[in-house]
Amino acid sequence: MRDSSRLSRRAVLGFAAAAPLAVASPAYAATVIGGERLGRTGVQVGGVPGLPKRLTARAWVVADHDSGKVLAAYNAHRRLPPASTLKMLFADTVLKKFERTEKHTVTDADLAGIPAGSSLVGVKPGITYTVEQLWQGVFLRSGNDAVHVLSHMNGGVAATVAEMQAKAADLQALDTHVVSPDGFDHKGQLSSAYDLTLFARHGLADADFRAYCATKTADFPAGGKKTFQIQNTDRLLTGAWGVETYDGLIGVKNGYTSNAGNTFTGAATRDGRTLLVTVMHPKSGGSGVYEETAQLLDWGFKNAANAEPVGALVDPLSEGGASATPDRKAAKAAAGARADASGDGSSWGLVGEAGGAFALLAGGALALRNRRRKAADDATDGRHRR
C-alpha cells in the first residue's frame, strides 16, 4: 500500500511546480531552440524547391531522425494546443518506470478525474491489466483512462505532470506547458511542432516506445478470460477511413480535440533514412492531417540529400546537449506577441523552473523506487501487491 500522506505531499509539490506556469504566454518563447531560423514565422527551407503548395497547417516541421537536421519548417516554435500528441511526452517520462509484465488491478480512484469527452480504451475497475496492455491502450486508442491508471501507478496525476514538465525541460522543449498527462484540452496546455518532434525522436530511441506506436491491433482485457480487439487510430499506419497507408511508416502519435483540431507526428523510413514530420492544426478536418503529413514526408525523402538545414533537433541536457540562451530579439518579439489558443499558456523562467522541476523529478524517482522496493518485499511476505 502507498503512504497516502507522502503522496499528498508530492501532489502538493507537483501543483506548486506547475502553478507559476499558468500565466499569459506569448505565441513564441523568448529562447529559440534549434537555431535562429526556427524562431521566425513563415516557411523556412533552404536549397531545394517543391514544398507542397496546399498545406493549411498552422505549424509543421520536417526533420531527419538520425542527424537531427531540420530540413524545413513553418512556425516551428508556435505554441498551440497539442491534443493527444502530448502522450509522447507522457511515454518519454513514464514508460521505463514499470516492467511490461507488471500487473495492476484498477480501482475507482485510478479512473477518477478523467475529463468528460475523453478518448477511452475501456479500462474497468476490478480488472487486472499488465503494464504492456495499458500502454497499448495509450498508443493504439489514445485512452485517457489508461493514461490516468499509469499516472496513479506513478504516484498520481499531479506528480506525473511535474515529472513531464521536468522531462520537457531536459529535452529542451521549452514551448511546452503541461497541465494534464493525457493532452486533453486544458487552459494553458501548449506545445509546438518543434517540441512534439523532439518528443518523438527521443521516444523512438526506446525499443518499447517504437514497438507500441507501430502496433496496428491488440487484444484488450474485457474481464475474466474475455478480450476485445483494439485498433491503432493512426490512419497512415492502418489505412482506416480511406487513408492510404504510408510506405515505411513506423508511428508515432495522432491527436484531436475540438480546441486543438488535428495534430500528428509521424515517422517513416525509406532507403535507410528516417524522417520525422509534425503537423499541427490543418484547416481541413478528418484525414487532412495525415494527407499533409504524407506530402511533407514525400518532399523530405525526395530532397533530404540536397536540402540545407534550417535548424536542428537539440540533444537532451542529460545527454550532453548544449543549453540554449535567451535571444534578445526573440525575447522582444515574444513579449509583444499575441498569445495563441485563446490567450492561454505559459511564460516562465526557463532556468529556474527547469532546476526546480529536475529536483522534483529526482525526488519523485527516488520515492517511486522506494515504494516499488517495499512492494516487492511485501510480495515475498505473502501480502497482496496492487
Secondary structure in CASP SS format (residue, H / E / C, confidence):
PFRMAT SS
TARGET T0000
AUTHOR 0000-0000-0000
METHOD secondary structure of the structure
MODEL  1
M C 1.00
R C 1.00
D C 1.00
S H 1.00
S H 1.00
R H 1.00
L H 1.00
S H 1.00
R H 1.00
R H 1.00
A H 1.00
V H 1.00
L H 1.00
G H 1.00
F H 1.00
A H 1.00
A H 1.00
A H 1.00
A H 1.00
P H 1.00
L H 1.00
A C 1.00
V C 1.00
A C 1.00
S C 1.00
P C 1.00
A C 1.00
Y C 1.00
A C 1.00
A C 1.00
T C 1.00
V C 1.00
I C 1.00
G C 1.00
G C 1.00
E H 1.00
R H 1.00
L H 1.00
G H 1.00
R C 1.00
T C 1.00
G C 1.00
V E 1.00
Q E 1.00
V E 1.00
G C 1.00
G C 1.00
V C 1.00
P C 1.00
G C 1.00
L C 1.00
P C 1.00
K C 1.00
R C 1.00
L C 1.00
T C 1.00
A C 1.00
R C 1.00
A E 1.00
W E 1.00
V E 1.00
V E 1.00
A E 1.00
D E 1.00
H C 1.00
D C 1.00
S C 1.00
G C 1.00
K E 1.00
V E 1.00
L E 1.00
A E 1.00
A E 1.00
Y E 1.00
N C 1.00
A C 1.00
H C 1.00
R C 1.00
R C 1.00
L E 1.00
P C 1.00
P C 1.00
A H 1.00
S H 1.00
T H 1.00
L H 1.00
K H 1.00
M H 1.00
L H 1.00
F H 1.00
A H 1.00
D H 1.00
T H 1.00
V H 1.00
L H 1.00
K H 1.00
K H 1.00
F C 1.00
E C 1.00
R C 1.00
T C 1.00
E C 1.00
K E 1.00
H E 1.00
T E 1.00
V C 1.00
T C 1.00
D C 1.00
A H 1.00
D H 1.00
L H 1.00
A C 1.00
G C 1.00
I C 1.00
P C 1.00
A C 1.00
G C 1.00
S C 1.00
S C 1.00
L C 1.00
V C 1.00
G C 1.00
V C 1.00
K C 1.00
P C 1.00
G C 1.00
I C 1.00
T E 1.00
Y E 1.00
T E 1.00
V H 1.00
E H 1.00
Q H 1.00
L H 1.00
W H 1.00
Q H 1.00
G H 1.00
V H 1.00
F H 1.00
L H 1.00
R H 1.00
S C 1.00
G C 1.00
N H 1.00
D H 1.00
A H 1.00
V H 1.00
H H 1.00
V H 1.00
L H 1.00
S H 1.00
H H 1.00
M H 1.00
N C 1.00
G C 1.00
G C 1.00
V H 1.00
A H 1.00
A H 1.00
T H 1.00
V H 1.00
A H 1.00
E H 1.00
M H 1.00
Q H 1.00
A H 1.00
K H 1.00
A H 1.00
A H 1.00
D H 1.00
L H 1.00
Q C 1.00
A C 1.00
L C 1.00
D C 1.00
T C 1.00
H E 1.00
V C 1.00
V C 1.00
S C 1.00
P C 1.00
D C 1.00
G C 1.00
F C 1.00
D C 1.00
H C 1.00
K C 1.00
G C 1.00
Q C 1.00
L E 1.00
S E 1.00
S C 1.00
A H 1.00
Y H 1.00
D H 1.00
L H 1.00
T H 1.00
L H 1.00
F H 1.00
A H 1.00
R H 1.00
H H 1.00
G H 1.00
L H 1.00
A C 1.00
D C 1.00
A H 1.00
D H 1.00
F H 1.00
R H 1.00
A H 1.00
Y H 1.00
C H 1.00
A H 1.00
T C 1.00
K C 1.00
T E 1.00
A E 1.00
D E 1.00
F E 1.00
P E 1.00
A E 1.00
G E 1.00
G C 1.00
K C 1.00
K E 1.00
T E 1.00
F E 1.00
Q E 1.00
I E 1.00
Q E 1.00
N C 1.00
T C 1.00
D C 1.00
R H 1.00
L H 1.00
L H 1.00
T H 1.00
G C 1.00
A H 1.00
W H 1.00
G H 1.00
V C 1.00
E C 1.00
T C 1.00
Y C 1.00
D C 1.00
G C 1.00
L E 1.00
I E 1.00
G E 1.00
V E 1.00
K E 1.00
N E 1.00
G E 1.00
Y E 1.00
T E 1.00
S C 1.00
N C 1.00
A C 1.00
G E 1.00
N E 1.00
T E 1.00
F E 1.00
T E 1.00
G E 1.00
A E 1.00
A E 1.00
T E 1.00
R E 1.00
D C 1.00
G C 1.00
R E 1.00
T E 1.00
L E 1.00
L E 1.00
V E 1.00
T E 1.00
V E 1.00
M E 1.00
H C 1.00
P C 1.00
K C 1.00
S C 1.00
G C 1.00
G C 1.00
S C 1.00
G H 1.00
V H 1.00
Y H 1.00
E H 1.00
E H 1.00
T H 1.00
A H 1.00
Q H 1.00
L H 1.00
L H 1.00
D H 1.00
W H 1.00
G H 1.00
F H 1.00
K H 1.00
N H 1.00
A C 1.00
A C 1.00
N C 1.00
A C 1.00
E C 1.00
P C 1.00
V C 1.00
G E 1.00
A E 1.00
L C 1.00
V C 1.00
D C 1.00
P C 1.00
L H 1.00
S H 1.00
E H 1.00
G C 1.00
G C 1.00
A C 1.00
S C 1.00
A C 1.00
T C 1.00
P C 1.00
D C 1.00
R H 1.00
K H 1.00
A H 1.00
A H 1.00
K H 1.00
A H 1.00
A H 1.00
A H 1.00
G H 1.00
A C 1.00
R C 1.00
A C 1.00
D C 1.00
A H 1.00
S H 1.00
G H 1.00
D C 1.00
G C 1.00
S C 1.00
S C 1.00
W C 1.00
G C 1.00
L H 1.00
V H 1.00
G H 1.00
E H 1.00
A H 1.00
G H 1.00
G H 1.00
A H 1.00
F H 1.00
A H 1.00
L H 1.00
L H 1.00
A H 1.00
G H 1.00
G H 1.00
A H 1.00
L H 1.00
A H 1.00
L H 1.00
R H 1.00
N H 1.00
R H 1.00
R H 1.00
R H 1.00
K H 1.00
A H 1.00
A H 1.00
D H 1.00
D H 1.00
A H 1.00
T H 1.00
D C 1.00
G C 1.00
R C 1.00
H C 1.00
R C 1.00
R C 1.00
END
